[in-house]
Amino acid sequence: MAQHQGGDRRVVVIGSGPAGAMAAHELIRNGIAVTMLESGTEFQGGLLVRLMGRNLLRKVPPMRPNDGFTVSGDDKTNWHMNLAPGGLSCQWTGAVPRFAPEDFTEGERLDARYRWPISYSDIAPYYDRAERLLQITGERLDVPNLPAGTVAFPHHLPQSWQGVAKVARSHGQGFTVMPLADGPQNMVARRGTAFNSFTAIVRKLMRSPNFQLLTGAHALQLEWNGEKKRVTAVVFHDRANACKRRLEASAVVVACGALSSTKLLFDSACSDFPDGLGNAEGVLGCYLHDHPREWWSFELDKPITLLAPAAYLTRLPHATSKPLMANSWTLGVVTTKDKILSRFGGQGKTVGVQVFGSMVPKAHHRVRPADKKTDTFGLPILDICIQFDDEVIANMVRARGHLMSVMEAAGYRAKLHDVVPQLFPGSAVHYGGTARMHGSRQYGMLDARNRIYDVSNVAVCDASCFTTSSEKNPTLTVMAIAARAAEYLATDLKRM
Ligand SMILES: Cc1cc2nc3c(=O)[nH]c(=O)nc-3n(C[C@H](O)[C@H](O)[C@H](O)COP(=O)(O)OP(=O)(O)OC[C@H]3O[C@@H](n4cnc5c(N)ncnc54)[C@H](O)[C@@H]3O)c2cc1C
């Protein structure tokens, strides 16, 4: 295994999920050498056979249960993670809406602690770069509260849903095709998702002489050098040889997935930072947030064109909503029969809906090292403390009635079916906020370029950096922020 000396501007990127892959992509593009450490050993594969836009066969690799955490909030709390090349993008759905400009500013109305240090225009160019890699299916038009992205495969809503779009507009909402990283109409691929960050990004980087991937390399600790006031190496467990190794680095990008990155910073405690690397203000692990999620279906009194691809009803306007309290609705088909019919423009009466809500991130919703239990490396596992409060739940319940009323106003009587109980933390797999960006170190670990305030050669690039959550799926925004952070890092390293 090659060992690199610190002087060569090499960046160690930890994690090959969408965040790490995007950061590595930008570093390589900017001429910076990268060694990527990936805890997983082999790519999980799967199978996707698609003809004329119809998935004939789709086999997604199973998610392994994760019991490496304790819970001190809602006892149903779950934490999905996937220690494998490509991370959770081996299993994800691929919904990739952009955040709206107001998603970065609405929290300010509540309190200064909810002010992002970056704006939509700061990351718009990076959205574009990520979207080109994601090969998105969707509409090319802006709708209220959802800017259009760079779409590779345009699709339009069926004509019979235009009445719903009109009613949505009267509420200040958009109704459009869900932007999905779904790739071309025809494909045969040995993976379960059209896009995953390993095959779409990392494998291609392996052609570059500047890029090195170490699989089976589980990062245990970032090594702080008190004299140099920076991290100088990453210590990792080498699974193949069952031993500890150390890799020198000019800079480090931490992209292990929201909670795992936070754990790595806690595990990197040292005499200068006894409560976790860079955790001078005690903010590491605080402000955990997630998307409350519900799934339900409804029955119409008359048939309507079945939705393929899925449609997306955007949130109610920021100006008239309570800050950080919103919903999004993704509408699609439910039964296998309808899935097949939908590809031929068929009609049906049943519509399935996934609703995401948002929550105000609170300091007491947090992760921290558990008191007694340790992981296989002898490091403390995480304790997760989060709970959806009454206001969050009420917002989800209101979301049901709102969509029913939109359908009614569009001329369809709609009857709500049973709601599948999924209103517990972790169900959406969208945790964020535990190493957040903020203009003040009192409220955040990271500055506006994702660097740890007191550890300026470490950038944290996954959803742990989110200052607040919006009701939109996070991964596209994670990728855009990672690309931006990597570009700043490359610029700084070139000046060295
Ligand atoms: C079923 C499902 C559907 C989803 N659908 C969507 C969707 O439609 N839209 C959306 O935006 N999001 C969706 N998500 C969430 C999405 O998958 C994640 O937001 C995204 O993968 C996060 O990317 P990441 O790179 O930050 O983390 P991850 O994908 O979790 O990747 C982290 C990587 O780091 C590695 N790693 C972790 N710890 C270490 C360590 N100590 N050392 C070395 N390597 C390490 C892991 O092996 C992994 O490769 C879905 C998730 C699931 C499970």
The ligand as an ORCA input file, in Angstrom:
! r2SCAN-3c Opt
* xyz 0 1
  C     -33.944      3.467      0.721
  C     -33.328      4.841      0.657
  C     -33.852      5.791     -0.206
  C     -33.278      7.063     -0.271
  N     -33.775      7.940     -1.175
  C     -33.225      9.162     -1.279
  C     -33.698     10.070     -2.260
  O     -34.591      9.755     -3.042
  N     -33.135     11.314     -2.311
  C     -32.155     11.693     -1.448
  O     -31.714     12.839     -1.529
  N     -31.680     10.837     -0.527
  C     -32.178      9.582     -0.426
  N     -31.692      8.706      0.487
  C     -30.603      9.163      1.365
  C     -29.281      9.148      0.607
  O     -28.957      7.831      0.251
  C     -28.202      9.775      1.466
  O     -28.600     11.111      1.750
  C     -26.866      9.841      0.775
  O     -26.418      8.565      0.383
  C     -25.853     10.489      1.721
  O     -24.595     10.518      1.098
  P     -23.270     10.573      1.961
  O     -22.130     10.439      1.018
  O     -23.311     11.737      2.840
  O     -23.348      9.305      2.931
  P     -23.432      7.757      2.620
  O     -24.174      7.483      1.381
  O     -23.920      7.138      3.884
  O     -21.911      7.332      2.377
  C     -20.979      7.333      3.418
  C     -19.762      6.527      2.979
  O     -18.766      6.617      3.983
  C     -18.260      5.330      4.296
  N     -17.816      5.378      5.698
  C     -18.573      5.584      6.801
  N     -17.787      5.614      7.901
  C     -16.510      5.445      7.472
  C     -15.251      5.389      8.122
  N     -15.151      5.574      9.460
  N     -14.144      5.179      7.364
  C     -14.213      5.030      6.024
  N     -15.408      5.067      5.348
  C     -16.523      5.283      6.071
  C     -19.435      4.402      4.038
  O     -18.983      3.075      3.805
  C     -20.062      5.043      2.795
  O     -19.440      4.614      1.615
  C     -32.197      7.406      0.577
  C     -31.662      6.450      1.437
  C     -32.217      5.169      1.477
  C     -31.615      4.148      2.392
*
